[in-house]
Amino acid sequence: MEMGTVIGNVWATRKEDDLTGLKFLVVEPHGISAEKSFVAVDRIGAGVGDQVLVTRGSSASNMSGDFKLPIDALIIGIIDSVDVEKKEVK
Protein backbone atom coordinates (compact mmCIF):
# COMPACT_ATOMS: atom_id res chain seq x y z
CA MET A 1 0.00 0.00 0.00
CA GLU A 2 1.28 3.49 -0.76
CA MET A 3 0.21 7.11 -0.47
CA GLY A 4 -0.13 9.55 -3.33
CA THR A 5 -1.95 12.62 -4.62
CA VAL A 6 -4.48 12.57 -7.46
CA ILE A 7 -3.17 14.92 -10.16
CA GLY A 8 -5.50 14.21 -13.08
CA ASN A 9 -8.18 12.20 -14.86
CA VAL A 10 -7.98 9.72 -17.72
CA TRP A 11 -10.95 9.55 -20.07
CA ALA A 12 -11.36 6.30 -22.04
CA THR A 13 -14.70 5.81 -23.74
CA ARG A 14 -13.52 2.58 -25.39
CA LYS A 15 -12.06 -0.04 -23.07
CA GLU A 16 -12.37 -3.68 -22.05
CA ASP A 17 -15.97 -4.58 -21.19
CA ASP A 18 -15.01 -5.52 -17.61
CA LEU A 19 -13.75 -1.95 -17.06
CA THR A 20 -17.00 -0.24 -18.07
CA GLY A 21 -18.17 2.17 -15.39
CA LEU A 22 -14.79 2.47 -13.68
CA LYS A 23 -13.09 5.85 -13.25
CA PHE A 24 -9.37 6.25 -13.96
CA LEU A 25 -7.23 8.82 -12.12
CA VAL A 26 -3.58 9.82 -12.44
CA VAL A 27 -1.77 9.46 -9.09
CA GLU A 28 1.59 10.95 -8.13
CA PRO A 29 3.15 8.80 -5.40
CA HIS A 30 4.63 10.30 -2.19
CA GLY A 31 8.02 9.60 -0.68
CA ILE A 32 11.69 9.81 -1.40
CA SER A 33 11.74 6.69 -3.57
CA ALA A 34 8.48 7.58 -5.34
CA GLU A 35 8.17 6.42 -8.93
CA LYS A 36 6.64 8.35 -11.79
CA SER A 37 2.90 9.02 -11.78
CA PHE A 38 0.59 6.13 -12.70
CA VAL A 39 -3.07 5.44 -13.48
CA ALA A 40 -5.28 3.93 -10.78
CA VAL A 41 -8.90 2.78 -10.80
CA ASP A 42 -11.16 4.73 -8.43
CA ARG A 43 -14.44 3.34 -7.08
CA ILE A 44 -14.69 5.48 -3.95
CA GLY A 45 -15.03 9.00 -5.37
CA ALA A 46 -11.55 10.52 -5.13
CA GLY A 47 -10.79 13.63 -7.14
CA VAL A 48 -7.94 15.87 -8.24
CA GLY A 49 -6.01 17.15 -5.22
CA ASP A 50 -7.06 14.33 -2.88
CA GLN A 51 -4.40 12.41 -1.01
CA VAL A 52 -5.14 8.70 -1.44
CA LEU A 53 -4.10 5.21 -0.38
CA VAL A 54 -3.37 2.92 -3.31
CA THR A 55 -2.81 -0.81 -3.56
CA ARG A 56 -0.96 -2.20 -6.56
CA GLY A 57 -0.36 -5.54 -8.22
CA SER A 58 -2.46 -8.66 -7.73
CA SER A 59 -4.40 -7.11 -4.83
CA ALA A 60 -5.75 -4.45 -7.18
CA SER A 61 -6.76 -6.92 -9.88
CA ASN A 62 -8.78 -8.96 -7.37
CA MET A 63 -11.12 -6.08 -6.45
CA SER A 64 -14.22 -7.77 -7.85
CA GLY A 65 -13.71 -11.00 -5.92
CA ASP A 66 -15.15 -13.27 -8.63
CA PHE A 67 -12.48 -12.75 -11.30
CA LYS A 68 -9.34 -10.74 -11.95
CA LEU A 69 -9.63 -7.42 -13.76
CA PRO A 70 -6.84 -6.12 -16.03
CA ILE A 71 -5.71 -3.38 -13.61
CA ASP A 72 -2.58 -2.96 -11.50
CA ALA A 73 -3.49 0.00 -9.24
CA LEU A 74 -6.62 0.63 -7.15
CA ILE A 75 -7.46 3.58 -4.90
CA ILE A 76 -8.64 2.07 -1.61
CA GLY A 77 -8.92 5.16 0.60
CA ILE A 78 -9.01 8.95 0.70
CA ILE A 79 -6.63 10.25 3.37
CA ASP A 80 -8.01 12.69 5.96
CA SER A 81 -4.75 13.21 7.84
CA VAL A 82 -1.41 11.60 8.55
CA ASP A 83 0.35 11.83 11.93
CA VAL A 84 3.97 10.72 12.15
CA GLU A 85 6.05 10.97 15.30
CA LYS A 86 9.65 11.95 14.53
CA LYS A 87 12.55 10.57 16.58
CA GLU A 88 15.02 13.02 18.01
CA VAL A 89 18.58 12.70 16.71
CA LYS A 90 21.19 12.83 19.50
C-alpha positions as CSV (number, residue, x, y, z in Angstrom):
1,M,0.0,0.0,0.0
2,E,1.3,3.5,-0.8
3,M,0.2,7.1,-0.5
4,G,-0.1,9.6,-3.3
5,T,-1.9,12.6,-4.6
6,V,-4.5,12.6,-7.5
7,I,-3.2,14.9,-10.2
8,G,-5.5,14.2,-13.1
9,N,-8.2,12.2,-14.9
10,V,-8.0,9.7,-17.7
11,W,-11.0,9.6,-20.1
12,A,-11.4,6.3,-22.0
13,T,-14.7,5.8,-23.7
14,R,-13.5,2.6,-25.4
15,K,-12.1,0.0,-23.1
16,E,-12.4,-3.7,-22.0
17,D,-16.0,-4.6,-21.2
18,D,-15.0,-5.5,-17.6
19,L,-13.8,-2.0,-17.1
20,T,-17.0,-0.2,-18.1
21,G,-18.2,2.2,-15.4
22,L,-14.8,2.5,-13.7
23,K,-13.1,5.9,-13.2
24,F,-9.4,6.3,-14.0
25,L,-7.2,8.8,-12.1
26,V,-3.6,9.8,-12.4
27,V,-1.8,9.5,-9.1
28,E,1.6,11.0,-8.1
29,P,3.1,8.8,-5.4
30,H,4.6,10.3,-2.2
31,G,8.0,9.6,-0.7
32,I,11.7,9.8,-1.4
33,S,11.7,6.7,-3.6
34,A,8.5,7.6,-5.3
35,E,8.2,6.4,-8.9
36,K,6.6,8.4,-11.8
37,S,2.9,9.0,-11.8
38,F,0.6,6.1,-12.7
39,V,-3.1,5.4,-13.5
40,A,-5.3,3.9,-10.8
41,V,-8.9,2.8,-10.8
42,D,-11.2,4.7,-8.4
43,R,-14.4,3.3,-7.1
44,I,-14.7,5.5,-3.9
45,G,-15.0,9.0,-5.4
46,A,-11.5,10.5,-5.1
47,G,-10.8,13.6,-7.1
48,V,-7.9,15.9,-8.2
49,G,-6.0,17.2,-5.2
50,D,-7.1,14.3,-2.9
51,Q,-4.4,12.4,-1.0
52,V,-5.1,8.7,-1.4
53,L,-4.1,5.2,-0.4
54,V,-3.4,2.9,-3.3
55,T,-2.8,-0.8,-3.6
56,R,-1.0,-2.2,-6.6
57,G,-0.4,-5.5,-8.2
58,S,-2.5,-8.7,-7.7
59,S,-4.4,-7.1,-4.8
60,A,-5.8,-4.4,-7.2
61,S,-6.8,-6.9,-9.9
62,N,-8.8,-9.0,-7.4
63,M,-11.1,-6.1,-6.4
64,S,-14.2,-7.8,-7.9
65,G,-13.7,-11.0,-5.9
66,D,-15.1,-13.3,-8.6
67,F,-12.5,-12.8,-11.3
68,K,-9.3,-10.7,-12.0
69,L,-9.6,-7.4,-13.8
70,P,-6.8,-6.1,-16.0
71,I,-5.7,-3.4,-13.6
72,D,-2.6,-3.0,-11.5
73,A,-3.5,0.0,-9.2
74,L,-6.6,0.6,-7.2
75,I,-7.5,3.6,-4.9
76,I,-8.6,2.1,-1.6
77,G,-8.9,5.2,0.6
78,I,-9.0,8.9,0.7
79,I,-6.6,10.3,3.4
80,D,-8.0,12.7,6.0
81,S,-4.7,13.2,7.8
82,V,-1.4,11.6,8.5
83,D,0.4,11.8,11.9
84,V,4.0,10.7,12.1
85,E,6.1,11.0,15.3
86,K,9.6,11.9,14.5
87,K,12.5,10.6,16.6
88,E,15.0,13.0,18.0
89,V,18.6,12.7,16.7
90,K,21.2,12.8,19.5
